[in-house]
Amino acid sequence: MKLNLISFSAINSFLITHLLFFIDEGYYDFRWMKDSGNWLVFMIYFIALFGILILINSLLEKYKVRRLFQIIINLIIFPVVLILFACCI
């Protein structure tokens, strides 16, 4: 099953945003889902990460990077960089 660029980026940004909200807003659980204000912030984060991942994945496809390396970059390296960046601010 081959995912296109938009669906691949959307799925990855959804998973990464859920990870960030699980850690930050929910204090390691999913209680954050009860508040509608958290969903608004979730959508802002999702849209921002979606745009960044579209850019990253389009560059990776332009340079003909294999799908395995795209998955590693999207699901491991990109979230780690986001978490490290959030810790430094």
Secondary structure, 3 states (H helix, E strand, C coil): CCCCHHHHHHHHHHHHHHHHHHHCCCCCCCHHHHCHHHHHHHHHHHHHHHHHHHHHHHHHHHCCCCHHHHHHHHHHHHHHHHHHHHHHC
